Amino acid sequence: MRKTIYLAAIAIVGLGGCGQHYMTPGGGVSMLEITDADLKTYYETRPAAAFPASIAVVRVQDSGYQSRSHHGYGHGRYTVITTRDIETDEHFEKLQSLANVRGVAPIGRMLIPVNANTVKDLRVPAAKLHADMILVYSVDTSFNVDGKQLGPLSLISLGLIPNKKAHVTATVAGVLVDVRTGYIYGTTEATDTQQQRGTIWSTQTAIETARMKAERNAFGGFVGEFEKLWAVVESNYGDKADVQLSDAR
């Protein structure tokens, strides 16, 4: 997932000029940038999770992230979203029901460091929850109005815009990491687009509804893709837990 940041310049697209605006949310986080640094480490790291495995789950966004429904927590390289809006109980029940999964739990704000910069900073609170793995995911949402792409922290002027089209595209991308060693089991992602006549985007609520629908659908797709990833992880590592734990020690 490409990380896009527009902090210095705010793009303003006129949709009729009624004087009111909708601010697009902040950006997602590149999983490559926040995982442990050197390439040699990736090859030397071994999995050590016990099966059935408990999985901690956490959503991260770009530093300073904000949307109409969220303000991220923390002041490090990324920020953590500790409340749910696009995630439903059904999504987490689906994860919980996967074979060889002992439990799935979000990481609460009380355990999250204020200045988090890498996935390792999240492995510590996951360890405090006695989790074997941590699923870290991020949402990257972009808006397109009449062929013009708008990134994070852009202003959309509200108003009627006949004959123009607008759409929101949301991508949820995540990485599954071994809490004990930092081993990366795999990555997965899913995308959803909500396309509408631009005239519907005459209020902040209308645009926000389109964003939420795209992000919620993308997260649902992400859970489905994670099921496929988990099937591979469970098949490759599920019957080797004792050996992995011995190697890790």
N, C-alpha and C positions, 0 to 999 in steps of 0.2 A: 504494500500500500504506500503510495507516494504521499509524503508529508508536505502539506502546503501551509505556509504561514504568511499572513498579511497583517503585520503589526504596525508598520510604519505608514502604509497608505490604505485608505478606506475607499473602495469603489462605490460609486453611487449611480444606480441605474434608474432613470426616470420612468415611472409607470403611469404617469398622469399628473404628477406634480401637485398633490393635495397637501403637502407639507408634513405628512406623517411617514414614518419609516419602520421597517422591520430589520433588526440586526441579525445576520446569520450567526450561528454558533461558532465557537472555536473549533480548532482542527483536531484530528486524530494524532496518534503517535506511531512512528515507525518502530516495529518490534525489533528490527535489526539494531537500531540505535540504542536501545535500552537493555539489550542482553549483554552478557559479559564480553569483554573486549576482544581478546586476542584469539586468532584463528586456531592456534595450537591448542588452546584450552578446549575448544569444541571437540577436537579429535581425542583428547586425553580423558575427557569427562565420561563417566559411565553412569547408567541408570541405577538407582538404588531403592526405588519405591517398592513397598510391600503390597501384595494383592490379597484380598480385595483392597482397593486404594480409596483413601479419602481425598477429595479434591477441594481446595480453596479456590474461590472465584473472585476476581477483582477487575473493575473497569478503569482504565486510565485514559486520559486525554492530554492534549497539549498544555504546556504550562500557562496558567492564567485562564483556562477554559471557562466559558460561561455561555449559557443559553437561557431561554425564557424560563426553563424549568430547573436548571442546575447551575451551581457555582462549584467548581472543583475544589478539593481540599488539598492543601500543601503548596509549597513554594519552590520545589525542586525542578528537575528537568521535565517532569511531567506532573500532572495533578490527578487525584483519584476521585472518582464519582462514587459516593457511598450510598446514594438513594436510587431506587429503581423507578423508571418511568417506561422504558421500552421493554423491560424484562417482566414476564408474568410468572405466576406460580406454576403454571403449566409447563413453561420452559424449564424451570428448575426441577420439576417432577420428572420430566423426560430425561434430564441428565442423571438424576438420582436412580432411575430405573435401569440404567445401563448395566450390562453384565460386569461383575467384578468391581463394582463401585460400592464402597461401604457408606459413603456420605458425601454430600456437596454442601458447602457453606460459604457465604460471602465473608470477606474480611471487613470488620467494622472499623469505624474511624478511630476508636480508642487504641487500636493496635498499629495504625499507620504512621510512619515517621513524617514529620513536617517537611523535611527536605529529602525527598526520595528521587534518586537519579537513575537507578538501574533496576532490573528485575530482582537482583540480589537483595535490594532494600525491601522487597515485598516477600521474599522467601523467609525472612526472619519472622514477621507476624504470622505467616502461614505455618511455620514450625511451632509457634506458640499455640496454634490451634490443633497441633499434632496432625497436620495434613501431610500426605505423601507427595502430592502434586499440586501445582497452582496453575490455573487457567487465567491468563492475562489477556484481556481483549480491549479493543479501542474502536470507536465509531468515527468514521470520516464522512462528512456530509457536504455535498456541494449543490449549488443552485444554478440553474440555467434559465435565462430569460431571453427569448427571441434570439437564441444562438450565442449569447454571451455568458461565459462561465463566471460564476461568482464564488470565491473561496471563503474561508473563515473570516469573520469580523468585517463583512461587507454590509452596506446599507442598501435596502431595497425600498424605494419610494412607493407608497401605496397609491392606488388610483385605478381607473378603468383603462384597459389597454386593448381595445378591439383588434382582432386579427393577429394577435401575438400569442405565442405558446410559452409555457413555463413548466419546468419539471425539477424535482428534487431527487438526487441520487445519494443513497446511503450505503456505505460499505462497512461491515463489521469484520475485523480481522483479529485473530488471536493466536497465542502460542501456548503450548502445554509444556510445563517445565517441572523437572524433578526438584522437590524442595531441598533434599539433602545435598545434592551435588551440582545442581544447575543444568543437568543434562536436558536437552531439548528433544522431546518426543516427536514433535511435529507442529505444523502450523495449519490453519484453515481460515477461510473467509467466505462471505456471502454478500451479495449486493441486491438492492431493490430500488426501482425507480417509480416515482409517482408523477405522471404527466397529466397536465390539465390545461384548459384554456387560461391564458393569463388574466382574463377578466375576473376569474374567481379569486385572484390574489389581491382583493381590494381592501382586506383588513389583515391585521397582524394575526388574528386568530385563524384565518383561513390558511395563511402560509405555515403557521405553527402546526396546524392539523396535518398538512401535507408532509411536513418534516417528520412528525411523530409517526405517521403511518409508514413512511419509508424506512425509518430507523427500526420500528417494531417488526416490520416484515423482514428486514435484513437480519435482525437478531434471530428471528424464528428460523430463517434459512441457515444462519450460522450454527444454531443448535443441531439442525439436521446434518450439516457437513461435519460437525464435531462427532456425531454418532459414527460416521464412516471412519474418521481418524481413530476414534477410540477402539473400533473393531480391530484395526491394525495393531494398535498399541497393546491391547489385551491379548491378541494372538501371539505377538512377538515376545512380550515380556511377562504375561500373566502367570506362566508356569515356571518362571525362572527367578522368582523373588528371592529365594534363599541364597542362590548363587550370587545375585546382584548385591545383596546386603553384605555378604562376606567379602566380596571384592571391594566394596566401598569402604569397609573398615580396614 
